[in-house]
Amino acid sequence: MTARLDIEHDLPPDLADALGDDRRSVGTLYNELQDLSGEAFRDRFDDAFGRLTETVPADAEFVVVVLGLEVDTEADPFVTDAGVVAVHEPNPDGSVGTLHFVADDAPTDTFVMLPIRPADCPPGSGRPVSQLTAEEFRDIVSAMVYKRFDLLDSDIDAYRDSYLRPLVRGVEAYASA
């Protein structure tokens, strides 16, 4: 990670390394998710989907869900598992306001930040997160991986402030649990 993207954190080296980004690896991850069949996506993400719909509080205005992915570059497809690492309501400065969930054990090869408005999920639907479908969940995950790629490509400051900072705080909550 370049010095410009460094955000102070209290993470063990292996988790800090998992936060490293470059456009090529994020673009490859996006393409991988797009190429997964519906069945392959469900096999890898079903536990994460269930955990998200169970742990995101319906009465929260906005939460950050940190999704951990297990990656095996020798496997095809190379995303082999996914799990919810943490769910928290962020403070305006990006720190953790209210921590709603921290996993005991989750995949930590790389992470995806999912901003969720529990009363309107997916955005514009007006439905609660508890009614989210697996297909809609896939769309949200794909959209946020694409957003990560787009911000890395076009607005590094926005990437650091609006994507990386809340992601790091959720991973810190997981690491300290």
JOCOR-V972094 format. One record per residue. RES is the residue in one small letter. SS is DSSP state (@ for helix, = for strand, . for the rest). BURIAL is b if it has 16 or more other ideal C-beta (glycine too) atoms within 10 Angstrom, else e. Layout:
res: [RES:RES]
ss: [SS:SS]
burial: [BURIAL:BURIAL]
//
This chain:
res: [m:t:a:r:l:d:i:e:h:d:l:p:p:d:l:a:d:a:l:g:d:d:r:r:s:v:g:t:l:y:n:e:l:q:d:l:s:g:e:a:f:r:d:r:f:d:d:a:f:g:r:l:t:e:t:v:p:a:d:a:e:f:v:v:v:v:l:g:l:e:v:d:t:e:a:d:p:f:v:t:d:a:g:v:v:a:v:h:e:p:n:p:d:g:s:v:g:t:l:h:f:v:a:d:d:a:p:t:d:t:f:v:m:l:p:i:r:p:a:d:c:p:p:g:s:g:r:p:v:s:q:l:t:a:e:e:f:r:d:i:v:s:a:m:v:y:k:r:f:d:l:l:d:s:d:i:d:a:y:r:d:s:y:l:r:p:l:v:r:g:v:e:a:y:a:s:a]
ss: [.:.:@:@:@:.:.:.:.:.:.:.:@:@:@:@:@:@:.:.:.:.:@:@:@:@:@:@:@:@:@:@:@:@:@:.:.:@:@:@:@:@:@:@:@:@:@:@:@:@:@:@:@:@:@:.:.:.:.:.:.:.:=:=:=:=:=:=:=:=:=:.:.:.:.:.:.:.:=:=:=:=:=:=:=:=:=:=:=:=:.:.:.:.:.:=:=:=:=:=:=:=:.:.:.:.:.:.:.:=:=:=:=:=:=:=:.:.:.:.:.:.:.:.:.:.:.:.:@:@:@:.:.:@:@:@:@:@:@:@:@:@:@:@:@:@:@:@:@:@:@:@:@:@:.:@:@:@:@:@:@:@:@:@:@:@:@:@:@:@:@:@:@:@:@:@:.]
burial: [e:e:e:e:e:e:e:e:b:e:b:e:e:e:b:b:e:b:b:e:b:e:e:e:e:b:b:e:b:b:e:b:b:e:e:b:e:e:e:e:b:e:e:b:b:e:e:b:b:e:b:b:b:e:b:b:e:e:e:b:e:e:b:b:b:b:b:b:b:b:b:e:e:e:e:e:b:e:b:e:b:b:b:b:b:b:b:b:e:b:e:e:e:b:e:b:b:e:e:b:b:b:b:e:e:b:b:b:b:b:b:b:b:b:b:b:e:b:e:e:b:b:e:e:e:e:e:e:b:e:e:b:e:e:e:b:b:b:e:b:b:b:e:b:b:b:b:b:b:e:b:b:e:e:e:e:e:e:b:b:e:b:b:b:b:b:b:b:b:b:b:b:b:b:b:e:e]
//
